[in-house]
Amino acid sequence: MHLPFTGAARGIRRATHAHGAGESGLGKLIELHGVNGAGDVMITVALASTVFFSVPTDEARGRVALYLAITMAPFTLLAPVIGPLLDRLPHGRRAAMAGAMLARALLALMLSGAVVTGSLELYPAALGVLVASKAYGVVRSAVVPRLLPPGFSLVKANSRVTLGGLLATGVAAPIGAGLQFIGPRWPLYGAFVIFVAGMFLSFSLPPKVDSARGEDKALLAADEEHLHGPHLKKTTGRRPGLRTVGPAVTHALAANATLRCLSGFLIFFLAFLLREHPMAGQSAAVSLGIVGVAAGAGNALGTAVGAWLKARAPEVIIVTVVAIVLAVAITAAVFFGALGAFIVACLGAFAGFAQALAKLSLDALIQRDVPELVRTSAFARSETLLQMSWVVGGAIGIALPLNGVLGLSVGAGIVAVGWLSTVRGLLAAARHGSTARARVA
C-alpha cells in the first residue's frame, strides 16, 4: 500500500496544498475540480463511443444532431436559470456541489444501461449530466474568491484550479478508453465511483464556502445611474451591475464568449470532418485524439502563462490572443487543402491557449473592476454566458456541411466578429485602466 499509490497521493497533496492553499481550503477545491474533470471525461468517452464512433458518418451526424436537439436546446434554456437559482442558496454551496456530484453519479448508472440498449433514456440522462455539470461550474466559480490564500491573486488561484482539472482529465481519458475496451458500461461505472468520491470531497471544503457575508447579486448590465459604484445602492435601492466601473468587463466577457463559441464549433465540426479526412496513415479516432491533445496542451500552456503574467494588462492580453487565433483560423482556412489535419491541430492548440489565457484575464478584470459586493455573483453569471456561447458554437458546427475550407472560414468569421466588436472597447479600457483601478480602490 505504500507503493506507488500513497507516494503519488502525497505528491499530489503537496502540489495542491502549496503556498498556503492547504490552509485556505483552495487545495481541496483543486482536488475536487480534478475529480470533476475525471468523472466528466469518463462519461464523454462512453457517450462518444455510443453516439459517434459506433455508426457510419451520415448516421452519426443524425444522432449527434438529435443529441444536440434533445439535450443542448433545453440546456440553453436552463443555463440562464441555474445561476440565479444558485444565487438564492449562498449558504448551501457545499451541499450544491455535493448534490451535483451525486446527481451525475446516479445518472451515470442510468446511462450504463442506455448505452447498451440504445434506449431514448440516454438523452434525458445526458441532459441531466449537462445541467448538473453546469451547476457545479457555477458554484465553483463563486467559491474560488472565498478560498484565496494570503497574497494570492484570483488569476493565480483560478489557473491552479483549471490546471488541476486539465491534468486529471489527461490522466482519466486513457483510463476511460481502456475501460471502454472491456465494455461500454465500464467507463460509466468508473464515473459513478469518481462522482461519489467527489460528493464526499465537497463536504470537506471549509465552512466559509457557505458564507455570503458582504455579497450581493450582480447584473450583466446596468443603467447610467450605476456608473459610480456600489455605494449608489444606498440612495437608489438598486443593485450594481457588471458595468459599475466601466465597459472593460463586458467587452472582455464578449471576447471570451467568442472564443468559447469557437471551442464548441471546433469540437463538433472537426469531430465529423476528421472522420472523413483523418490524418495521413491514422484512423479517425487517433486523428481526433491528436487534435484533442493539441488543444489540451495549448490550454495548459495558456493557464501556465496566465499565472506567470499575473494579470498584467489583461485587456491587451485578450485583444492579442484573440487576434492570434483569428490569424491562425484564417491561415487554416486558406491552407487546409495543402496541410489538412496538421493545420487543424495547430488551430486547436492556439484556440486552447487563447481560451485559457483570455479567461484568466477576464477573471483579473472582474477582480479589478467589479465591486467586491457583487464579485462572487459576477463570476457565476459570466460563466453562465460562456457556457451558453459554447452551446451555440456546437450547434453551428453540427449544422455545417463537411467542407474543411468552408467550416474553418466560418470559424474565422466567428472570431473576427467577436474581435472587431471588442477591440476598440478593450484598448480604450486599457488606456483608462489606471483611472478604473483608482476608482475601485
C-alpha positions, 0 to 999 in steps of 0.5 A, a space after each residue: 500500500 505504500 507503493 506507488 499509490 500513497 507516494 503519488 497521493 502525497 505528491 499530489 497533496 503537496 502540489 495542491 496544498 502549496 503556498 498556503 492553499 492547504 490552509 485556505 481550503 483552495 487545495 481541496 477545491 483543486 482536488 475536487 475540480 480534478 475529480 470533476 474533470 475525471 468523472 466528466 471525461 469518463 462519461 464523454 468517452 462512453 457517450 462518444 463511443 455510443 453516439 459517434 464512433 459506433 455508426 457510419 458518418 451520415 448516421 452519426 451526424 443524425 444522432 449527434 444532431 438529435 443529441 444536440 436537439 434533445 439535450 443542448 436546446 433545453 440546456 440553453 434554456 436552463 443555463 440562464 436559470 441555474 445561476 440565479 437559482 444558485 444565487 438564492 442558496 449562498 449558504 448551501 454551496 457545499 451541499 450544491 456541489 455535493 448534490 451535483 456530484 451525486 446527481 451525475 453519479 446516479 445518472 451515470 448508472 442510468 446511462 450504463 444501461 442506455 448505452 447498451 440498449 440504445 434506449 431514448 433514456 440516454 438523452 434525458 440522462 445526458 441532459 441531466 449530466 449537462 445541467 448538473 455539470 453546469 451547476 457545479 461550474 457555477 458554484 465553483 466559480 463563486 467559491 474560488 474568491 472565498 478560498 484565496 490564500 494570503 497574497 494570492 491573486 484570483 488569476 493565480 488561484 483560478 489557473 491552479 484550479 483549471 490546471 488541476 482539472 486539465 491534468 486529471 482529465 489527461 490522466 482519466 481519458 486513457 483510463 476511460 478508453 481502456 475501460 471502454 475496451 472491456 465494455 461500454 458500461 465500464 467507463 460509466 461505472 468508473 464515473 459513478 465511483 469518481 462522482 461519489 468520491 467527489 460528493 464526499 470531497 465537497 463536504 470537506 471544503 471549509 465552512 466559509 464556502 457557505 458564507 455570503 457575508 458582504 455579497 450581493 447579486 450582480 447584473 450583466 448590465 446596468 443603467 447610467 445611474 450605476 456608473 459610480 459604484 456600489 455605494 449608489 445602492 444606498 440612495 437608489 435601492 438598486 443593485 450594481 451591475 457588471 458595468 459599475 466601473 466601466 465597459 472593460 468587463 463586458 467587452 472582455 466577457 464578449 471576447 471570451 464568449 467568442 472564443 468559447 463559441 469557437 471551442 464548441 464549433 471546433 469540437 463538433 465540426 472537426 469531430 465529423 470532418 476528421 472522420 472523413 479526412 483523418 490524418 495521413 496513415 491514422 484512423 479517425 479516432 487517433 486523428 481526433 485524439 491528436 487534435 484533442 491533445 493539441 488543444 489540451 496542451 495549448 490550454 495548459 500552456 495558456 493557464 501556465 502563462 496566465 499565472 506567470 503574467 499575473 494579470 498584467 494588462 489583461 485587456 491587451 492580453 485578450 485583444 492579442 490572443 484573440 487576434 492570434 487565433 483569428 490569424 491562425 483560423 484564417 491561415 487554416 482556412 486558406 491552407 487546409 487543402 495543402 496541410 489538412 489535419 496538421 493545420 487543424 491541430 495547430 488551430 486547436 492548440 492556439 484556440 486552447 491557449 487563447 481560451 485559457 489565457 483570455 479567461 484568466 484575464 477576464 477573471 483579473 478584470 472582474 477582480 479589478 473592476 467589479 465591486 467586491 459586493 457583487 464579485 462572487 455573483 459576477 463570476 457565476 453569471 459570466 460563466 453562465 454566458 460562456 457556457 451558453 456561447 459554447 452551446 451555440 458554437 456546437 450547434 453551428 458546427 453540427 449544422 455545417 456541411 463537411 467542407 474543411 475550407 468552408 467550416 474553418 472560414 466560418 470559424 474565422 468569421 466567428 472570431 473576427 466578429 467577436 474581435 472587431 466588436 471588442 477591440 476598440 472597447 478593450 484598448 480604450 479600457 486599457 488606456 483608462 485602466 489606471 483611472 478604473 483601478 483608482 476608482 475601485 480602490 
